[in-house]
Amino acid sequence: MYGNDEFADLEALFTQVTRWTFTLSLLPAVGLLVYSNEVLSVFGEGFSRGGLVLSLFIVGHFANAATGPTGYTLMMTDHQYFMMVDRWGVGIFNVIFNYLFITRFGLVGAAFATAIVLVLISAIRVVAIWYMEGLFPYSLNFYKPIVAGLVCGAVLIGWRVVSPLSGFALLVIGGIMGTLAFTLVLVGIGIEPEDREFFADIAARLN
């Protein structure tokens, strides 16, 4: 598409894949944020105190996932040298921020530093692909997974408040309820026509 100057089709595909990545990453991100202590307690009682650290890592990695294939798209559109500088920048700033924050805040500082670097570099990549190629990975249709994520979060928090369960049982039942809420809201709001076409094509090939 890029070689044939089919920029409209390229941007549509770029946005679609980014929306998929955003949607599929949002569900586990919300679940891990709400039940961070319960998830860590699976590995032992002492691990549950690391909930804040886990939450910071989740925010950073979700920001990275929410930009979709921006990095690969930059390389594919002849901006590999920008990506080389980008990768070096991630490493250098990660070392600097980790040193500054670890010396003051310890393990939480390490997670905070990594989250800052991932969020900043993700934002820079989105701005870069938009400025260099006029490709923007987001559309108004992103409101659908966002609404589904908010409903999922509300269900998870509500279950945590009213549930008589705790620990792993709370996590499992809450995860099922949150996943069902997320899926039902997405389907209820409406699946995009291009997504239906894609899955119909996959189903036809499997048959």
C-alpha positions as CSV (number, residue, x, y, z in Angstrom):
1,M,0.0,0.0,0.0
2,Y,2.8,2.4,0.9
3,G,4.7,1.6,-2.3
4,N,1.6,2.1,-4.4
5,D,0.6,5.4,-2.7
6,E,-2.6,3.9,-1.3
7,F,-2.4,6.0,1.8
8,A,-6.1,6.0,2.5
9,D,-6.2,2.2,2.6
10,L,-2.9,2.1,4.6
11,E,-4.3,4.5,7.3
12,A,-7.6,2.5,7.5
13,L,-5.6,-0.7,8.1
14,F,-3.2,1.0,10.5
15,T,-6.2,2.4,12.5
16,Q,-7.9,-1.0,12.5
17,V,-4.9,-2.9,13.8
18,T,-4.3,-0.3,16.4
19,R,-7.9,-0.5,17.6
20,W,-7.6,-4.3,17.9
21,T,-4.4,-3.9,19.9
22,F,-5.9,-1.2,22.1
23,T,-9.1,-3.3,22.7
24,L,-7.3,-6.6,23.4
25,S,-4.8,-4.9,25.8
26,L,-7.4,-2.8,27.6
27,L,-9.3,-5.8,29.1
28,P,-6.3,-7.4,30.9
29,A,-5.0,-4.0,31.8
30,V,-8.2,-3.0,33.6
31,G,-8.4,-6.4,35.3
32,L,-4.8,-6.2,36.5
33,L,-5.2,-2.7,37.8
34,V,-8.3,-3.4,39.8
35,Y,-7.0,-6.8,41.1
36,S,-3.3,-6.1,41.3
37,N,-3.0,-7.2,44.9
38,E,-5.0,-10.4,44.3
39,V,-2.9,-11.3,41.2
40,L,0.4,-10.9,43.1
41,S,-0.9,-12.8,46.2
42,V,-1.1,-15.9,44.0
43,F,2.8,-16.0,44.1
44,G,2.8,-15.6,47.9
45,E,1.6,-13.4,50.7
46,G,4.6,-11.0,50.6
47,F,4.1,-10.3,46.9
48,S,0.8,-8.5,47.4
49,R,2.6,-5.4,48.7
50,G,3.9,-4.8,45.2
51,G,0.5,-3.7,43.8
52,L,1.7,-0.2,43.1
53,V,4.7,-1.5,41.2
54,L,2.6,-3.8,39.1
55,S,0.1,-1.0,38.4
56,L,2.9,1.4,37.1
57,F,4.2,-1.3,34.8
58,I,0.7,-2.0,33.5
59,V,0.2,1.7,32.7
60,G,3.5,1.9,30.8
61,H,3.1,-1.3,28.8
62,F,-0.6,-0.5,28.0
63,A,0.5,2.9,26.6
64,N,3.0,1.0,24.4
65,A,0.4,-1.5,23.3
66,A,-2.2,1.2,22.7
67,T,-0.2,2.8,19.9
68,G,-0.5,-0.4,17.8
69,P,2.1,-1.1,15.2
70,T,3.4,2.5,15.1
71,G,7.1,1.5,15.5
72,Y,6.9,-1.1,12.7
73,T,5.0,1.3,10.5
74,L,7.7,3.9,11.0
75,M,10.4,1.4,9.9
76,M,8.3,0.2,7.0
77,T,7.9,3.8,5.7
78,D,11.7,4.4,5.5
79,H,12.1,5.9,8.9
80,Q,14.4,3.2,10.3
81,Y,17.0,5.7,11.4
82,F,14.4,7.5,13.4
83,M,13.6,4.2,15.1
84,M,17.2,3.5,15.7
85,V,17.4,6.9,17.6
86,D,14.1,6.0,19.3
87,R,15.4,2.7,20.6
88,W,18.7,4.3,21.8
89,G,16.6,7.0,23.5
90,V,14.5,4.4,25.3
91,G,17.6,2.7,26.7
92,I,19.4,5.9,27.7
93,F,16.4,7.7,29.3
94,N,15.4,4.5,31.0
95,V,18.8,4.2,32.7
96,I,18.8,7.9,33.7
97,F,15.3,7.9,35.1
98,N,15.8,4.6,36.9
99,Y,18.9,6.0,38.6
100,L,17.1,9.2,39.6
101,F,14.0,7.5,40.9
102,I,15.5,4.3,42.4
103,T,17.9,6.3,44.5
104,R,14.9,8.2,46.0
105,F,12.0,5.7,45.9
106,G,13.5,2.2,45.5
107,L,11.5,-0.4,43.6
108,V,8.5,1.9,43.1
109,G,10.9,4.4,41.5
110,A,12.1,1.8,39.0
111,A,8.5,1.0,38.0
112,F,7.7,4.8,37.8
113,A,10.8,5.5,35.6
114,T,9.9,2.7,33.2
115,A,6.3,3.8,33.0
116,I,7.3,7.4,32.2
117,V,9.7,6.3,29.5
118,L,7.2,4.0,27.8
119,V,4.4,6.6,27.9
120,L,6.7,9.3,26.5
121,I,8.2,7.2,23.8
122,S,4.7,5.9,22.7
123,A,3.4,9.5,22.4
124,I,6.5,10.5,20.4
125,R,6.0,7.7,18.0
126,V,2.4,8.6,17.4
127,V,3.4,12.3,16.8
128,A,6.2,11.2,14.5
129,I,4.2,8.9,12.2
130,W,1.5,11.6,12.0
131,Y,4.0,14.4,11.2
132,M,6.2,12.3,8.8
133,E,3.5,10.4,6.9
134,G,0.2,11.9,7.8
135,L,-0.9,8.6,9.4
136,F,-3.0,8.8,12.6
137,P,-3.8,5.5,14.4
138,Y,-6.9,6.7,16.2
139,S,-10.5,7.3,15.3
140,L,-13.8,8.1,16.9
141,N,-14.6,4.4,16.9
142,F,-12.2,4.0,19.8
143,Y,-15.0,5.2,22.1
144,K,-16.4,1.7,22.0
145,P,-13.6,-0.2,23.7
146,I,-13.2,2.8,26.1
147,V,-16.8,2.5,27.2
148,A,-16.5,-1.3,27.4
149,G,-13.4,-0.8,29.6
150,L,-15.1,1.6,31.9
151,V,-18.1,-0.8,32.4
152,C,-15.7,-3.6,32.9
153,G,-13.8,-1.6,35.6
154,A,-17.1,-0.7,37.3
155,V,-18.1,-4.4,37.4
156,L,-14.8,-5.5,38.8
157,I,-14.8,-2.8,41.5
158,G,-18.4,-3.5,42.4
159,W,-17.7,-7.2,42.7
160,R,-14.7,-6.5,44.9
161,V,-16.8,-4.3,47.2
162,V,-19.8,-6.7,47.6
163,S,-18.2,-10.1,47.2
164,P,-17.9,-12.3,50.2
165,L,-14.9,-14.0,48.5
166,S,-11.3,-13.0,48.6
167,G,-7.9,-13.9,47.1
168,F,-7.8,-16.3,44.1
169,A,-11.6,-17.0,44.2
170,L,-12.4,-13.3,44.0
171,L,-9.9,-12.9,41.1
172,V,-11.3,-15.8,39.1
173,I,-15.0,-14.9,39.5
174,G,-14.3,-11.2,39.0
175,G,-12.3,-12.0,35.9
176,I,-15.1,-13.9,34.3
177,M,-17.7,-11.2,35.2
178,G,-15.4,-8.5,33.9
179,T,-14.7,-10.3,30.6
180,L,-18.4,-11.0,30.0
181,A,-19.3,-7.3,30.7
182,F,-16.5,-6.1,28.4
183,T,-17.6,-8.4,25.6
184,L,-21.3,-7.7,26.0
185,V,-20.8,-4.0,25.9
186,L,-18.6,-4.2,22.8
187,V,-21.2,-6.4,21.0
188,G,-24.1,-4.3,22.2
189,I,-22.5,-1.0,21.0
190,G,-21.8,-2.6,17.6
191,I,-18.8,-4.3,15.9
192,E,-17.3,-2.4,13.1
193,P,-18.2,-3.5,9.5
194,E,-14.6,-4.0,8.6
195,D,-14.1,-6.3,11.6
196,R,-17.1,-8.3,10.6
197,E,-15.8,-8.6,7.1
198,F,-12.4,-9.7,8.4
199,F,-13.7,-12.4,10.7
200,A,-16.2,-13.6,8.1
201,D,-13.2,-14.0,5.7
202,I,-11.3,-15.9,8.3
203,A,-14.3,-18.2,9.0
204,A,-14.7,-18.8,5.3
205,R,-11.1,-19.9,4.9
206,L,-11.3,-22.2,7.9
207,N,-14.3,-23.9,6.4
